[in-house]
Amino acid sequence: NVSGVYYINDNVTLCQKTYSTTQTLIIINASHTTLDCNGSTLDGDDDGADIGISIHAFDYVTIKNCTIKDFDKGISSTAGSEHGNITDNTLLSNNYGVYYDSSSNNYITNNTMTL
């Protein structure tokens, strides 16, 4: 298991494994980026206000092929993020699977979400 915050500035495909943290795990830091988790699991500590993947004011971001569990928010997109694509993910035991605030024209397709 790996602990820490990862900043994504370009298209990224993760190595297939479990990434664990007690804080926000991944911060998308640029528009026009794709994060392909490649079947990896992003695992929070099921405590507090942590976020699996945070997108703040970036457009055309794609998140795919992730299993995201035990966060307050599995995927959080705020402050005008537009034209995003959240697809083919499994979100388990998060308070909010996918959370959009002040965002529009985003697509959430082919995801599995359970509390």
Protein Blocks (a to p, Z undefined) as FASTA:
>chain_A
ZZdddddfbdcdddddddddfbdfbdcfbehiacdekhpacddehiajddfbdcehiahi
acehiacehifblbaceehiahiacehiacehifblbdcehiahiacehiacdZZ
